[in-house]
Amino acid sequence: MNDTSGEKFHWQYPDEYVVDCLSRELKDNVEKYYADLTSAGVSITGKPWGGQETARTFRFEIRPNDRSVPRVVFIKLCPIFPTMNPALLEYETLQLLYDKMPLVRDNCHVSRPLDYYPKFNAYSMESVGDRNFKPYLLKKNSRLRSDSALSDLFSIVSGSARWLSAFHEITRSKKSVQFSHRTILDDINEDFDYFSLRKFNFSKDLIRQLDSLMQNLALLDSKFALPCAKWHWDFTPGHVYLDYNRISVIDILGIDDTPIFEDIGRFLASMMAINNFPFYPFYDFRRAEGPLCDKFVETYAADSNYDREHFLLFTHIYTLKYLIIWFFSQHQRVAGKISPVIGAAFANLRLVPFYERPLMQTMNKINESIERAGRFEANHVF
């Protein structure tokens, strides 16, 4: 997507200038955000926190002069695209979810939205804590531990599924989208050439089965109306937080009328294809691909009333889509940051052996689901 923000926008400002301006915004409005604070009674410090491409995030601490616990606030600066403004969209989605989410599912939360700042096309939100699920998952899901010793990990995966089902329930659309196999290929080809998979050292059998499956998915075209809701867009363990004995999720884009399987498939693919090197060499991918993903799917399905076989079928289809996308994106990240030669070597020596098993397993599950689902009725609605 191309940014349409104009000649002057936030990425042209140095970090120091952004921190200074936003610190003053927070100080001027602190009484609106926190009824027990005053602008004269606090000091504010800020620093860059992260971001990708043109999006930038800053972390601020509002410290009361009485030395009570500081309030931690994050401000995210976003570009503006021709079809949407991510900052406003994310801010409005948080406003919608903040009060409703805990009422729909206990212990499911989002950041409290504080304000929107037009000058930087940015919005502020309270911190949801520091205990991120991704490093917890990488550390705990070790081959050196048994399933029975990881009840807490399975509980968090289940809680993540409950959060997502609540998000989709709150934002459920009256519209549905007819499944078309072309949308799967088009989504892949939007950033990567699907047929360039042949350039890598995948087995000929895998490529043959993948091509055959992609063609067979045409049998499902116009036979299923997929349920839609708002789209998180990047629902992964890296955006799940575990503080305060609750599941909180950040970076919720909130695009309307999107099939729920986009979020489900992306989370499952991220569990299967998480980057464990160099610090977590004992990460148990087989447990992640099997029991942990199964726990997520079972929990989400239990919170819904969808036909189980049809739900599993499209869960697997969208998981396959994101496994392919993530293979390409990881390859291109290395190729772009280092060199195309190193990127190709990394893909063939590391990514191809790593991705072949989950790709084959997911394809097998799709074929099994198709067989179990039996005859497809025209315009089946979930």
C-alpha positions as CSV (number, residue, x, y, z in Angstrom):
1,M,0.0,0.0,0.0
2,N,1.2,3.5,-0.8
3,D,1.2,6.2,1.8
4,T,-0.8,9.4,1.0
5,S,0.1,11.5,4.0
6,G,1.5,14.4,2.1
7,E,4.9,16.0,1.9
8,K,5.5,16.2,5.6
9,F,4.8,13.3,7.9
10,H,6.0,11.7,11.1
11,W,8.9,9.6,9.7
12,Q,10.6,12.8,8.6
13,Y,10.8,14.0,12.2
14,P,13.7,12.8,14.4
15,D,12.9,10.7,17.5
16,E,13.8,13.5,19.9
17,Y,11.3,15.9,18.3
18,V,8.5,13.3,18.4
19,V,9.2,12.5,22.0
20,D,9.2,16.2,23.0
21,C,5.9,16.9,21.2
22,L,4.1,13.9,22.4
23,S,5.4,14.4,26.0
24,R,3.8,17.8,26.0
25,E,0.6,16.4,24.6
26,L,0.5,13.8,27.4
27,K,1.3,16.4,30.0
28,D,-1.4,18.9,28.7
29,N,-4.0,16.2,28.8
30,V,-3.0,14.0,31.7
31,E,-6.0,15.1,33.8
32,K,-8.3,13.9,31.0
33,Y,-6.5,10.5,30.9
34,Y,-6.1,10.1,34.7
35,A,-8.5,11.7,37.1
36,D,-6.2,11.4,40.0
37,L,-3.3,13.2,38.3
38,T,-2.5,16.9,37.4
39,S,-0.2,18.3,34.8
40,A,1.8,20.1,37.5
41,G,2.1,16.9,39.6
42,V,3.8,14.7,37.0
43,S,7.0,14.4,35.0
44,I,7.0,12.5,31.6
45,T,9.8,10.7,29.8
46,G,9.7,8.9,26.5
47,K,11.8,6.8,24.1
48,P,11.4,5.0,20.8
49,W,10.1,1.5,21.3
50,G,9.9,-0.2,17.9
51,G,8.1,-0.2,14.6
52,Q,8.3,-1.5,11.1
53,E,8.6,0.4,7.8
54,T,6.8,3.7,8.3
55,A,4.9,2.8,11.6
56,R,6.7,3.9,14.8
57,T,5.9,3.2,18.5
58,F,7.1,5.2,21.5
59,R,6.9,4.3,25.2
60,F,6.2,7.0,27.8
61,E,6.3,6.9,31.6
62,I,4.1,9.4,33.5
63,R,5.7,9.7,36.9
64,P,3.7,11.3,39.7
65,N,5.8,13.6,41.9
66,D,4.6,11.7,45.0
67,R,6.6,8.7,43.7
68,S,3.6,6.5,43.3
69,V,3.6,3.9,40.6
70,P,4.2,5.4,37.1
71,R,1.6,5.1,34.4
72,V,3.0,3.5,31.2
73,V,1.6,4.7,27.9
74,F,2.4,3.7,24.3
75,I,1.9,6.0,21.3
76,K,1.8,4.5,17.8
77,L,2.4,6.6,14.7
78,C,0.9,5.3,11.5
79,P,1.0,6.1,7.8
80,I,-2.2,6.9,5.9
81,F,-3.1,4.6,3.0
82,P,-5.5,5.3,0.1
83,T,-8.1,2.9,1.4
84,M,-7.8,3.5,5.2
85,N,-6.1,5.3,8.1
86,P,-4.6,2.6,10.4
87,A,-4.2,5.0,13.3
88,L,-7.9,6.0,13.4
89,L,-9.0,2.4,12.6
90,E,-7.0,0.9,15.5
91,Y,-8.0,3.6,17.9
92,E,-11.7,3.2,17.1
93,T,-11.4,-0.6,17.4
94,L,-9.9,-0.2,20.9
95,Q,-12.7,2.1,21.8
96,L,-15.2,-0.5,20.7
97,L,-13.5,-3.4,22.5
98,Y,-12.3,-1.9,25.7
99,D,-15.5,-2.2,27.7
100,K,-17.1,-5.0,25.8
101,M,-14.3,-7.6,25.7
102,P,-14.3,-8.5,29.5
103,L,-18.1,-8.8,29.5
104,V,-18.0,-11.3,26.6
105,R,-15.1,-13.4,28.0
106,D,-13.7,-13.3,31.5
107,N,-10.0,-12.3,31.6
108,C,-9.9,-11.1,28.0
109,H,-8.8,-7.5,27.5
110,V,-7.3,-4.8,25.3
111,S,-5.4,-1.6,26.0
112,R,-7.4,1.3,27.2
113,P,-7.4,3.9,24.4
114,L,-6.5,7.4,25.5
115,D,-6.4,9.8,22.6
116,Y,-5.7,10.5,18.9
117,Y,-3.2,13.1,17.7
118,P,-3.8,14.3,14.2
119,K,-0.4,16.0,13.7
120,F,1.4,12.7,13.9
121,N,-1.5,10.5,12.9
122,A,-1.0,8.7,16.2
123,Y,-3.0,7.3,19.0
124,S,-2.1,6.6,22.7
125,M,-3.0,3.6,24.8
126,E,-2.3,2.2,28.2
127,S,0.3,-0.6,28.6
128,V,-1.1,-4.1,29.1
129,G,2.1,-5.2,30.7
130,D,5.5,-6.7,29.8
131,R,4.9,-10.4,29.8
132,N,4.7,-11.3,26.1
133,F,3.4,-14.7,25.1
134,K,6.0,-15.2,22.3
135,P,9.2,-15.5,24.5
136,Y,7.1,-17.5,27.0
137,L,6.1,-19.9,24.3
138,L,9.6,-20.3,23.0
139,K,11.0,-20.9,26.5
140,K,8.3,-23.2,27.9
141,N,7.6,-25.3,24.8
142,S,10.8,-27.4,25.1
143,R,11.4,-30.9,24.0
144,L,12.9,-31.4,27.5
145,R,9.4,-31.1,29.1
146,S,6.4,-33.3,28.8
147,D,2.8,-32.3,27.9
148,S,1.7,-33.0,31.5
149,A,4.2,-30.4,32.8
150,L,2.9,-27.7,30.6
151,S,-0.7,-27.2,31.7
152,D,0.0,-23.4,32.0
153,L,1.1,-23.2,28.4
154,F,-2.0,-25.1,27.1
155,S,-4.1,-22.8,29.3
156,I,-2.6,-19.7,27.6
157,V,-3.1,-21.1,24.1
158,S,-6.7,-21.8,25.1
159,G,-7.1,-18.3,26.5
160,S,-5.7,-16.9,23.2
161,A,-8.4,-18.8,21.3
162,R,-11.1,-17.5,23.7
163,W,-9.9,-13.9,23.2
164,L,-10.1,-14.3,19.4
165,S,-13.6,-15.9,19.5
166,A,-14.7,-13.0,21.7
167,F,-13.2,-10.5,19.3
168,H,-15.0,-12.1,16.4
169,E,-18.2,-12.3,18.3
170,I,-18.2,-8.6,19.3
171,T,-17.3,-7.5,15.7
172,R,-19.3,-10.1,13.8
173,S,-20.4,-8.8,10.4
174,K,-23.9,-9.3,8.9
175,K,-22.1,-9.9,5.6
176,S,-20.4,-13.1,4.5
177,V,-17.8,-13.8,1.8
178,Q,-18.2,-16.6,-0.8
179,F,-15.1,-18.8,-0.8
180,S,-13.0,-18.7,-3.9
181,H,-9.7,-20.5,-4.3
182,R,-8.5,-17.6,-6.4
183,T,-8.5,-15.4,-3.2
184,I,-6.0,-17.7,-1.6
185,L,-3.6,-17.5,-4.6
186,D,-4.2,-13.8,-5.1
187,D,-3.3,-13.1,-1.4
188,I,-0.1,-15.0,-1.8
189,N,0.7,-13.4,-5.1
190,E,0.1,-9.9,-3.8
191,D,3.6,-9.9,-2.3
192,F,5.2,-13.1,-3.5
193,D,5.1,-15.2,-6.7
194,Y,3.5,-18.5,-5.7
195,F,5.1,-20.4,-8.6
196,S,8.6,-19.3,-7.5
197,L,8.3,-22.0,-4.8
198,R,9.8,-24.2,-7.6
199,K,13.0,-22.3,-7.4
200,F,13.7,-23.7,-3.9
201,N,14.7,-27.2,-2.9
202,F,11.2,-28.4,-1.8
203,S,10.6,-32.1,-2.8
204,K,8.9,-32.6,-6.1
205,D,6.2,-34.6,-4.3
206,L,5.4,-31.6,-2.1
207,I,5.2,-29.2,-5.0
208,R,3.1,-31.7,-7.0
209,Q,0.6,-32.2,-4.1
210,L,0.5,-28.5,-3.4
211,D,-0.3,-27.6,-7.0
212,S,-2.9,-30.4,-7.1
213,L,-4.5,-29.2,-3.9
214,M,-4.7,-25.6,-5.1
215,Q,-6.5,-26.7,-8.2
216,N,-8.9,-29.0,-6.2
217,L,-9.8,-26.1,-4.0
218,A,-11.8,-24.7,-6.9
219,L,-14.3,-27.5,-6.1
220,L,-15.3,-25.4,-3.1
221,D,-15.8,-22.2,-5.0
222,S,-19.2,-20.5,-4.4
223,K,-20.3,-23.3,-2.1
224,F,-19.5,-21.7,1.2
225,A,-20.4,-18.3,2.7
226,L,-17.5,-17.7,5.1
227,P,-18.5,-15.9,8.4
228,C,-16.9,-12.4,8.7
229,A,-15.9,-10.0,11.4
230,K,-13.3,-7.4,12.0
231,W,-9.7,-8.5,11.1
232,H,-6.9,-8.3,13.7
233,W,-4.6,-8.6,10.7
234,D,-1.5,-9.9,12.7
235,F,-2.9,-12.1,15.4
236,T,0.2,-14.0,16.7
237,P,1.8,-15.0,20.0
238,G,3.9,-11.8,19.7
239,H,0.9,-9.6,20.1
240,V,-0.6,-11.5,23.1
241,Y,0.3,-10.4,26.7
242,L,-0.2,-12.3,29.9
243,D,0.1,-9.7,32.8
244,Y,-2.6,-9.2,35.5
245,N,-3.9,-12.9,35.1
246,R,-5.5,-12.0,31.8
247,I,-5.1,-12.3,28.1
248,S,-4.6,-9.0,26.4
249,V,-3.9,-8.4,22.7
250,I,-2.4,-5.4,21.0
251,D,-2.0,-4.0,17.4
252,I,-5.6,-4.7,16.4
253,L,-6.2,-3.2,13.0
254,G,-9.9,-3.9,12.8
255,I,-10.7,-4.1,9.1
256,D,-14.4,-4.9,8.6
257,D,-16.1,-7.8,6.8
258,T,-13.1,-10.2,6.7
259,P,-13.4,-14.0,7.0
260,I,-12.6,-15.1,10.5
261,F,-10.2,-17.8,9.2
262,E,-7.7,-15.1,8.3
263,D,-7.0,-14.6,12.0
264,I,-7.3,-18.3,12.9
265,G,-4.9,-19.4,10.1
266,R,-2.3,-16.7,10.9
267,F,-2.1,-17.7,14.5
268,L,-1.8,-21.4,13.8
269,A,0.9,-20.8,11.1
270,S,2.8,-18.6,13.6
271,M,2.8,-21.3,16.1
272,M,4.1,-23.8,13.6
273,A,6.7,-21.5,12.0
274,I,8.0,-19.4,14.9
275,N,11.6,-18.4,14.7
276,N,13.4,-20.3,17.6
277,F,17.0,-19.6,16.7
278,P,19.5,-18.9,18.2
279,F,18.2,-18.9,21.8
280,Y,15.7,-21.7,21.8
281,P,17.2,-24.7,20.0
282,F,14.9,-27.2,21.9
283,Y,11.6,-25.6,20.9
284,D,9.2,-28.5,20.3
285,F,7.7,-27.9,16.8
286,R,5.9,-31.2,16.9
287,R,4.0,-30.2,20.0
288,A,3.3,-26.8,18.6
289,E,2.0,-28.3,15.3
290,G,0.0,-30.9,17.1
291,P,-1.4,-30.6,20.6
292,L,-1.0,-26.9,21.0
293,C,-2.6,-26.0,17.7
294,D,-5.3,-28.6,18.4
295,K,-6.0,-26.9,21.7
296,F,-6.4,-23.6,20.1
297,V,-8.8,-24.9,17.4
298,E,-10.8,-27.0,19.9
299,T,-11.3,-24.0,22.2
300,Y,-12.3,-21.6,19.4
301,A,-14.7,-24.2,18.0
302,A,-16.2,-24.8,21.5
303,D,-17.1,-21.1,21.7
304,S,-18.9,-21.2,18.4
305,N,-21.7,-23.2,16.8
306,Y,-20.1,-23.8,13.4
307,D,-20.3,-27.1,11.6
308,R,-17.2,-28.8,12.9
309,E,-16.0,-30.4,9.6
310,H,-16.5,-27.2,7.6
311,F,-14.8,-25.1,10.3
312,L,-11.8,-27.4,10.3
313,L,-11.6,-27.4,6.5
314,F,-11.2,-23.7,6.2
315,T,-9.0,-23.4,9.3
316,H,-6.6,-25.7,7.5
317,I,-6.9,-23.9,4.2
318,Y,-6.0,-20.5,5.7
319,T,-3.2,-22.1,7.8
320,L,-1.7,-23.4,4.6
321,K,-2.0,-20.0,3.0
322,Y,-0.1,-18.3,5.9
323,L,2.6,-21.0,6.0
324,I,3.4,-20.3,2.3
325,I,3.4,-16.5,2.9
326,W,5.6,-16.8,6.0
327,F,8.1,-19.0,4.1
328,F,8.4,-16.2,1.4
329,S,8.6,-13.4,3.9
330,Q,11.3,-15.0,6.0
331,H,13.3,-15.7,2.9
332,Q,12.9,-12.2,1.6
333,R,13.8,-10.6,5.0
334,V,17.2,-12.3,4.9
335,A,17.7,-11.7,1.2
336,G,16.8,-8.0,1.6
337,K,18.9,-7.3,4.8
338,I,22.0,-9.3,3.8
339,S,22.0,-10.4,0.2
340,P,20.0,-12.5,-2.3
341,V,22.7,-15.2,-2.3
342,I,22.6,-15.5,1.5
343,G,18.8,-15.4,1.4
344,A,18.7,-18.3,-1.1
345,A,21.1,-20.4,1.0
346,F,19.2,-19.6,4.1
347,A,15.9,-20.7,2.5
348,N,17.2,-23.9,1.0
349,L,19.3,-25.0,4.0
350,R,17.1,-23.9,6.9
351,L,13.6,-22.9,5.7
352,V,12.8,-25.6,3.2
353,P,13.5,-28.5,5.7
354,F,11.8,-26.6,8.4
355,Y,8.6,-25.9,6.4
356,E,8.2,-29.2,4.5
357,R,6.6,-31.1,7.5
358,P,4.0,-28.5,8.5
359,L,3.1,-27.9,4.8
360,M,2.6,-31.6,4.2
361,Q,0.7,-32.1,7.4
362,T,-1.6,-29.2,6.7
363,M,-2.3,-30.4,3.1
364,N,-3.1,-33.9,4.5
365,K,-5.6,-32.3,7.0
366,I,-7.3,-30.4,4.2
367,N,-7.7,-33.5,2.1
368,E,-9.0,-35.4,5.1
369,S,-11.5,-32.6,5.9
370,I,-12.7,-32.6,2.4
371,E,-13.4,-36.4,2.5
372,R,-15.1,-36.2,5.9
373,A,-17.2,-33.1,4.9
374,G,-18.8,-35.2,2.1
375,R,-21.0,-33.6,-0.5
376,F,-20.8,-29.8,-0.7
377,E,-24.1,-28.1,-0.7
378,A,-24.4,-24.9,-2.7
379,N,-24.2,-21.7,-0.7
380,H,-23.6,-23.4,2.6
381,V,-23.7,-20.8,5.4
382,F,-21.7,-21.5,8.6
